[in-house]
Amino acid sequence: MGQILLMSMATAQNTSSPPLTLPLSQDDSFNFQLLAVLAVAPYSGADVGPVLATAQQIEPGNFSSFSEAFYTLANTTKAEAEDPQNAYDPINVRDTWFSAATYFRAADFFLHGDWTDPLINLLWEEQTAAFDQALASLPVPGVRVRIPADNFTVEAIWYSSTAEGGAHRPTLILGNGYDGSQEDLYHTIVVPALARGWNCLTYEGPGQPSVRRSQNLGFIHDWERVVTPTIDYLLSEHADDVDDARLVLFGFSFGGYLAARAAAFDSRLAALILDGGVYDTYAAYSAALSPELLDLYLSNNQTAFDSAAESLRTDPSLPSSIRWGLEQGLWSFNTESAFEFLQRTSLFTLEGVTDRIQIPTWIANAEAEAFFPGQSAQVAEALGDRATLHNFTGAAAYHCQVGAFQELSRTMFAWLNQTLS
């Protein structure tokens, strides 16, 4: 999940629509990310008051200010979690550690422009340690697993909906996107899924937070290399727990491309969930270029394009969303060249593979989608009668229904119940 605008002309103007909810920052990018932190409060991922107080301390457009404010909140919350007086029951321990983990992740979000910044790894170590403390306090503790794949390792977390073995329950395989972590998915989908009797396995592959850090690997377009070993793991190690007739793959944000690509090359899935649909990554990213910058890219002059992109990135008047999108793209694709980054995105397309997706597919279409506008409908059209396109409007119309995760869950699980019953 997150903001995926990449770059624009140096004279870019803010043409965004008025916010759908009460604004939390004058900076559109900060506003969206603050809303993303608040959005996990219903599922024990944050507390509303501390986040709103932190929002007041952040200087719009100042990435360091955003990081420092959430780092302070994360450490304050961590201290509360470590206070022996507060550890009187597992629920208190769990919720406090989960919130601390969320705040450490928020502190990391805007830092990927400088790969040498030690906070990139330090904050992730802190969030992982905090999240693991919370995992251990769940009624059925979550378990981290490492799944061997093709020259890399998938990082995953297994959540069982029951402590009793042999239940053969429906199971969700959940993957995030361009910037989101598997830990984020716990507060987005896992909690409501477990409450409905679903097992869950969240995972991360190349380009995603833990694999990018620990294995130094950027995104790969052939995502079946990630998901197929994950399905192998579930059907071998949890054969008594997983109903293989109700095995569903979920892709969040840019994961809408990743999951769809994987589903095209593995026939063991019963259904596919895309929130939202991503048909052509290059088309979305290149559309954010000025005509001059696009012409420079198409001229195949890598040196000139990289120089122009770097000048753009360091322009103090550049909107935060564009600066962040470029910096995150370079980091998550593991390249220091904006030209190579954009070039690689052309591989991330569903052109020629949608005919291979033969399972029922639910696609979320956000009315205010800012990052892949129109592409959910494009994926649905390519899939034909195999697809159900659901339009989210009103306050649920942000990218990935940020701020309306209860509405997302109600709608998604209603479709799953009807489709798989």
NORZI-V691569 format. One record per pair of residues at least 4 apart in sequence whose ideal C-beta (glycine too) atoms are under 7 Angstrom apart, sorted by the first residue. I is the first residue (numbers start at 0). J is the second residue. Records with the same first field share a line. If there is no record, write none. Layout:
# NORZI-V691569
I: J + J
This chain:
# NORZI-V691569
0: 35 + 175 + 176 + 178 + 179 + 183 + 251 + 252 + 399 + 401
1: 177 + 178 + 179 + 252
2: 28 + 31 + 320 + 323 + 324 + 370
3: 177 + 253 + 324 + 370
4: 287 + 320 + 321 + 324 + 370
5: 284 + 287 + 324 + 325 + 328
6: 287 + 288 + 308 + 311 + 321 + 324 + 325
7: 11 + 287 + 288 + 289 + 321
8: 289 + 291 + 292
9: 311 + 314
11: 317 + 318 + 321
13: 27 + 318
15: 27
16: 367
18: 22 + 30
19: 367 + 394 + 396 + 397
20: 34 + 394 + 402
22: 30
23: 30 + 33 + 34 + 54
24: 29 + 30 + 33 + 54 + 57 + 59
25: 59
26: 30 + 59 + 60 + 319
27: 31 + 320
28: 32 + 318 + 319 + 320 + 323
29: 33 + 57 + 59 + 65 + 319
30: 34
31: 35 + 401
32: 36 + 108
33: 37 + 50 + 54
34: 38 + 401 + 402
35: 401
36: 45 + 50 + 101 + 105
37: 45 + 47 + 50 + 402
38: 401 + 402 + 404
39: 44 + 45 + 101 + 186 + 187
40: 44 + 45 + 46 + 47
41: 404 + 405
42: 186 + 190
43: 93 + 94 + 97 + 186
44: 97 + 98 + 101 + 186
45: 50 + 98 + 101
46: 50 + 98
47: 51
48: 52
49: 53 + 72
50: 54
53: 57 + 68 + 69 + 72
56: 68
57: 64 + 65 + 68
58: 64
60: 319
61: 65
62: 66 + 109 + 110
63: 67
64: 68
65: 69 + 109
66: 70 + 106 + 109 + 110
67: 71
68: 72
69: 73 + 102 + 105 + 106
70: 74 + 106
71: 75
72: 76 + 102
73: 77 + 99 + 102 + 103 + 106 + 125
74: 78
75: 79
76: 80 + 95 + 98 + 99 + 102
77: 81 + 99 + 129
78: 82
79: 85 + 95
80: 85 + 92 + 95 + 96 + 99 + 132
85: 91 + 95
86: 91 + 92
87: 91
89: 93 + 136
90: 94
91: 95
92: 96 + 132 + 136
93: 97 + 133 + 136 + 137
94: 98
95: 99
96: 100 + 129 + 132 + 133
97: 101 + 130 + 133
98: 102
99: 103 + 129
100: 104 + 126 + 129 + 130 + 133 + 182
101: 105
102: 106
103: 107 + 122 + 125 + 126 + 129
104: 108 + 126 + 180 + 182
106: 122
107: 118 + 119 + 122 + 123
109: 323
110: 116 + 118 + 119
111: 119 + 326 + 327 + 330
112: 326
114: 330
117: 121
118: 122
119: 123
120: 124 + 212
121: 125
122: 126
123: 127 + 208 + 212
124: 128
125: 129
126: 130 + 182
127: 131
128: 132
129: 133
130: 134 + 182
131: 135
132: 136
134: 140 + 141
135: 140
137: 141
139: 159 + 161 + 162
141: 156 + 157 + 158
142: 156 + 157
143: 156
144: 155 + 157
145: 152 + 154
146: 152 + 153 + 155 + 228 + 229 + 232
147: 152 + 228
148: 152 + 153 + 224 + 225 + 228
149: 224
151: 205 + 210 + 214 + 216
152: 214
153: 202 + 204 + 225 + 228 + 229
154: 202 + 203 + 209 + 210
155: 200 + 201 + 202 + 229
156: 181 + 201
157: 200
158: 189 + 193 + 198 + 199
159: 198 + 240
160: 168 + 193 + 196 + 197 + 198
161: 166
164: 239 + 240
165: 239
166: 240
167: 240 + 241 + 242
168: 196 + 197 + 198 + 240 + 242
169: 197 + 242 + 245 + 419
170: 197 + 198 + 200 + 233 + 241 + 242 + 245 + 246
171: 188 + 192 + 197 + 199 + 247 + 249
172: 200 + 202 + 226 + 229 + 248 + 249
173: 184 + 188 + 189 + 199 + 200 + 201 + 249
174: 202 + 249 + 250 + 251 + 254 + 257 + 258
175: 179 + 180 + 181 + 183 + 184 + 207 + 251 + 252 + 254
176: 251 + 252 + 253 + 254
177: 252 + 253 + 327 + 331
178: 327 + 331
179: 183 + 251 + 252
180: 203 + 208
181: 201 + 202 + 203
183: 187
184: 188 + 189 + 201 + 251
185: 189 + 190 + 201
186: 190
187: 404
188: 192 + 249
189: 193 + 199 + 201
190: 194
191: 195 + 408
192: 197 + 199
193: 197 + 199
195: 412
198: 240 + 241
200: 229 + 233
202: 229
203: 207 + 208 + 209 + 210
204: 210 + 222 + 225
205: 210 + 216 + 217 + 218 + 219
206: 211 + 216 + 217 + 218 + 331 + 332
207: 211
208: 212
209: 213
210: 214 + 216
211: 216 + 217 + 331 + 333
215: 333
216: 333
217: 331 + 332 + 333 + 334
218: 331 + 332
219: 224
220: 346 + 347
222: 226 + 257 + 260 + 261
223: 227 + 260 + 261 + 264 + 265
225: 229 + 261
226: 230 + 248 + 261 + 265
227: 231 + 265
228: 232
229: 233
230: 234 + 265 + 267
231: 235
232: 236
233: 237 + 241
234: 238 + 241 + 243
237: 241
241: 246
243: 267
244: 269
245: 269 + 419
246: 267 + 268 + 269
247: 268 + 269 + 270 + 272 + 415
248: 258 + 261 + 262 + 268 + 271
249: 258 + 272
250: 254 + 255 + 257 + 258 + 259 + 273
251: 274 + 399
252: 398 + 399
253: 257 + 277
254: 258
255: 259 + 273 + 274 + 275 + 276 + 277
256: 260 + 277 + 280 + 347 + 349
257: 261
258: 262 + 271 + 273
259: 263 + 271 + 273 + 349 + 356 + 378
260: 349 + 352
261: 265
262: 268 + 271 + 356 + 358
263: 352 + 355 + 356
264: 355
268: 358
269: 358 + 419
270: 358 + 359 + 415 + 418 + 419
271: 356 + 358 + 360
272: 361 + 411
273: 360 + 362 + 363 + 378
274: 363 + 399
275: 362 + 363 + 364 + 365 + 368 + 371 + 375
276: 362 + 374 + 375 + 377 + 378 + 379
277: 371 + 374
278: 348 + 349 + 374 + 377 + 378 + 381
279: 283 + 348 + 350 + 374
280: 284 + 344 + 347 + 348
281: 285 + 344 + 345 + 348
282: 286
283: 370 + 371 + 374
284: 341 + 344
285: 293 + 341
288: 292 + 293 + 296
289: 293
290: 294
291: 295
292: 296 + 307
293: 297
294: 298
295: 300 + 303 + 304 + 307
296: 304 + 338 + 341
300: 304
301: 305 + 336 + 338
302: 306
303: 307
304: 308 + 337 + 338
305: 309 + 336 + 337 + 338
306: 310
307: 311
308: 312 + 325 + 337
309: 313
310: 314
311: 317
312: 317 + 322 + 325 + 326
317: 321 + 322
319: 323
320: 324
321: 325
322: 326
323: 327
324: 328
325: 329 + 337
326: 330
327: 331
328: 332 + 340
329: 334 + 335 + 337 + 340
332: 340 + 343
334: 339 + 340
336: 340
337: 341
338: 342
339: 343
340: 344
349: 353 + 378 + 381
353: 381 + 382
356: 360 + 382 + 385
357: 385
358: 385
359: 385 + 418
360: 382 + 385 + 386
361: 387 + 389 + 411 + 414
362: 375 + 378 + 379 + 386 + 387 + 388
363: 375 + 389 + 391 + 400
364: 375 + 376 + 388 + 389 + 390 + 391
365: 391 + 396 + 397 + 398 + 400
366: 390 + 391 + 392 + 396
367: 396 + 397
368: 372 + 398
369: 398
370: 398
373: 377
374: 378
375: 379 + 388
376: 380 + 388
377: 381
378: 382
379: 386 + 388
382: 386
387: 414
389: 410
391: 395 + 396 + 400
392: 396
394: 402 + 403
395: 400 + 403 + 406
397: 401 + 402
400: 404 + 406 + 407
403: 407
404: 408
405: 409
406: 410
407: 411
408: 412
409: 413
410: 414
411: 415
412: 416
413: 417
414: 418
415: 419
416: 420
